């Protein structure tokens, strides 16, 4: 009797773990790229979401990555930190990568065929509350992915 009970409990736990893993697999993610990889991605992708951070502090950069990951579902976002030595030292210009337009830093952009289609600022001072920022990100994703 005890063996059957333990076996049933073990089976239930395994099912919970598998269900949890399956639901996590459906979520989007943010992948950090080098300037060269970002340039190639923008040029070669039909559609791409780009998060451009400009943070010398890793904690600040992680905050932007986290807020985007929290608000995307099945979309993969490419991220690059403009504080990358290749950019800071002047070896590569952001325009050369294909990143252009106003309010570039701390932004989430949507590109089609290498051309900027839409952008949203992630700077907290642009929103009354953090919830407003999260709603704006969700609206941005919904508008551009449809």
C-alpha positions as CSV (number, residue, x, y, z in Angstrom):
1,X,0.0,0.0,0.0
2,X,2.8,2.4,1.0
3,X,4.7,1.6,-2.2
4,X,1.7,2.4,-4.4
5,X,1.1,5.7,-2.6
6,X,4.8,6.7,-3.0
7,X,4.7,5.6,-6.7
8,X,1.6,7.7,-7.3
9,X,3.0,10.7,-5.6
10,X,6.3,10.4,-7.6
11,X,4.3,10.1,-10.8
12,X,2.3,13.2,-9.9
13,X,5.5,15.2,-9.2
14,X,7.0,14.1,-12.5
15,X,3.9,15.3,-14.3
16,X,4.0,18.7,-12.6
17,X,7.7,19.1,-13.6
18,X,7.0,18.2,-17.2
19,X,4.0,20.6,-17.4
20,X,6.2,23.3,-15.9
21,X,9.0,22.7,-18.4
22,X,6.5,22.7,-21.3
23,X,5.0,26.0,-20.4
24,X,8.4,27.6,-20.0
25,X,9.4,26.4,-23.4
26,X,6.7,28.6,-25.0
27,X,8.0,31.8,-23.7
28,X,10.2,34.2,-25.6
29,X,13.7,35.2,-24.6
30,X,16.2,37.9,-24.9
31,X,19.5,37.0,-26.5
32,X,22.5,39.3,-26.1
33,X,24.6,39.8,-29.3
34,X,27.9,41.4,-30.2
35,X,27.8,44.4,-32.6
36,X,28.9,42.2,-35.5
37,X,26.2,39.6,-34.8
38,X,23.6,42.4,-34.3
39,X,24.5,43.9,-37.7
40,X,24.2,40.5,-39.4
41,X,20.8,39.8,-37.6
42,X,19.3,43.1,-38.7
43,X,20.5,42.8,-42.3
44,X,19.5,39.1,-42.7
45,X,16.3,38.8,-40.7
46,X,12.9,39.4,-42.3
47,X,11.5,40.5,-38.9
48,X,13.5,41.2,-35.7
49,X,13.0,42.8,-32.3
50,X,16.0,44.7,-30.9
51,X,16.6,45.8,-27.4
52,X,19.3,48.4,-27.2
53,X,20.7,49.1,-23.8
54,X,23.3,51.7,-23.0
55,X,24.3,50.7,-19.5
56,X,27.7,50.7,-18.0
57,X,26.3,48.9,-14.9
58,X,25.3,45.3,-15.5
59,X,22.5,45.6,-12.9
60,X,20.8,48.4,-15.0
61,X,21.2,46.4,-18.2
62,X,19.7,43.3,-16.5
63,X,16.7,45.4,-15.4
64,X,15.8,46.2,-19.1
65,X,16.4,42.7,-20.2
66,X,14.1,41.4,-17.3
67,X,11.3,43.8,-18.1
68,X,11.3,42.8,-21.7
69,X,11.4,39.1,-21.0
70,X,8.6,39.5,-18.5
71,X,6.4,41.0,-21.1
72,X,7.1,38.9,-24.2
73,X,5.4,35.6,-24.8
74,X,6.7,33.7,-27.8
75,X,8.9,36.4,-29.4
76,X,12.7,36.3,-29.3
77,X,14.4,39.6,-28.8
78,X,18.0,40.4,-29.7
79,X,19.8,42.7,-27.3
80,X,23.0,44.7,-27.6
81,X,24.7,47.0,-25.1
82,X,25.9,50.2,-26.7
83,X,28.6,50.2,-24.0
84,X,30.3,47.3,-25.9
85,X,34.0,48.2,-26.3
86,X,33.7,48.0,-30.1
87,X,31.1,50.8,-30.0
88,X,32.7,52.9,-27.3
89,X,36.2,52.7,-28.9
90,X,34.7,53.9,-32.2
91,X,35.5,50.7,-34.1
92,X,31.9,50.4,-35.2
93,X,29.1,53.0,-35.4
94,X,25.5,52.2,-34.5
95,X,24.3,53.4,-37.9
96,X,26.8,50.9,-39.5
97,X,25.0,48.2,-37.5
98,X,21.6,49.3,-38.8
99,X,20.5,50.9,-35.5
100,X,19.0,54.3,-36.2
101,X,16.5,56.8,-35.2
102,X,15.6,58.9,-32.1
103,X,15.4,57.6,-28.6
104,X,17.6,54.7,-29.5
105,X,19.0,53.8,-26.0
106,X,16.9,51.8,-23.6
107,X,14.4,51.0,-26.3
108,X,12.7,48.1,-27.9
109,X,12.6,48.3,-31.7
110,X,11.0,46.4,-34.5
111,X,12.7,46.0,-37.8
112,X,11.5,44.5,-41.0
113,X,13.9,43.7,-43.8
114,X,16.6,45.8,-42.1
115,X,14.4,48.9,-41.8
116,X,13.1,50.4,-38.5
117,X,9.3,50.1,-38.4
118,X,8.5,51.0,-34.8
119,X,10.2,51.8,-31.5
120,X,9.2,52.1,-27.9
121,X,11.2,53.7,-25.1
122,X,11.7,51.6,-21.9
123,X,12.9,54.5,-19.8
124,X,10.9,54.6,-16.6
125,X,10.6,58.4,-16.7
126,X,8.5,58.1,-19.9
127,X,5.6,56.4,-17.9
128,X,3.6,57.3,-14.9
129,X,3.9,53.9,-13.4
130,X,5.9,50.7,-14.0
131,X,2.6,49.0,-14.9
132,X,2.0,51.6,-17.6
133,X,5.4,50.7,-19.1
134,X,4.6,47.0,-19.0
135,X,1.2,47.7,-20.7
136,X,3.0,49.8,-23.3
137,X,5.4,47.0,-24.1
138,X,2.6,44.5,-24.4
139,X,0.7,46.9,-26.7
140,X,3.9,47.4,-28.8
141,X,4.4,43.6,-29.2
142,X,0.7,43.1,-30.0
143,X,0.7,45.9,-32.6
144,X,3.9,44.8,-34.3
145,X,3.4,41.0,-34.3
146,X,0.0,41.0,-35.9
